[in-house]
C-alpha cells in the first residue's frame, strides 16, 4: 500500500469560513486527506501552518523542507503540499531546489474558496493525487497541478489574479489530467541547480526591483544604503537598464550579488547584442549576473536559497544552469 502525506500550509483551499473581516482558514491536512481517501492508499496529514500564502516566511520554507526530510525518513516519499496561490510558484521553485531527491512532490491549492459553489479545491486535490500516483510522473521533479494541468516547478507562474486557469507555463505545461489519469506530453530536460546541505532558517535580505522608463537609479542607490544581502533587477527586454540604473547596479555589484532578469517574464537574456550605456554586455562585464530564462521572482528565490545554503561562491555556476 502506498503511503501519502498531505502537508497543509493554509491558503484559499483551506479557507472554509467567512468571518466579519473576510475568509479565514478552517480546513487542514486531515480534511484534505479524508476527501482523497482510497482503500489502496494510506494518508498522513501534517498541518505545518494555517496562513494566507502572502504571510509565508523563510522560516516556513525551512520547516517545510525539514518536514519532507522527516517524512522520507519515515518511509513516506509521496507528498501533496497544499498552499495559497499568491506565492505558490515560489514555494514550488524552492522545493525543486531543496526537496530530498527521493521525494515526489505535487503542489496544489485553489483559486476559489470552499465557501463558493465554484470551489476548485476538491478537483485540484484529486488531480494532484492522480499525478502523484502515476508511474508516468516519475522523475519529473516538483510539479504544480492546478485546473487539471501539470506544470514544472521551473516554468510555472501565476498569470491571472483570479481565474481558475491562472497557472500557466512558458513554453507550455508538462501535461494534463483527464478522466483521472495523468497524461504527460513534455518532460524537463534536466533538474537544475539542486542545492544540498542544511538550509539556514534565517532569511537573507534579497530585494527584487523592476526598472522603468526614465529610471534614474534612485531606488537602487537607496537600497544600497541599507542592509542588503543580494539584489535582483527586472530589466528591460533581454537584459538592459537605463544608464543611471546601470551605474547604480554596477556599483552595488562590487560588494554584493546583483542579478538581472527580464521584466517580460519569458525568454533568454542576451549577452553581447547591444552597446548602449546600460547594455547587458556592460552589466555582465562589471560583475552583474544573468538570470538566464528565470523570471525575476524565481531569480530572487534562487539567490536567497543559495546564500542560505552556503553556495555564495558558486552563484555564477548556479545561474549558468538557466542559460541553456
Buried (B, 14 or more C-beta within 10 A) or exposed (E): EEBBBBBBBBBBBBBBBBEEEEBBBBBBBBBBBEBBEEEEBBBBBBBBBBBBBEBBEBEBBBBBBBBBBEBBEEEBBBBBBBBBBBBBBBBBBBBBBBBBEEBBBBBBBBBBBBEBEEBBBBBBBBBBBBBBBBEBBEEBBBBBBBBBBBBBBBBBBBBEEEEBEBBBBBEEBBBBBEEEEBBBEBBBEEBBBBBEEEBBBEBBBBBBBBBEEEBEBEBBBEBBEEEBBBBBBBBBBBBBBBBBBBBBBBBBBEEBBBBBBBBBBEEBBBBEBBEBEBBBBBBBEBBBBBBBBBBBBBBBBBBBBBBBBBBBEBBEEBBBBBEE
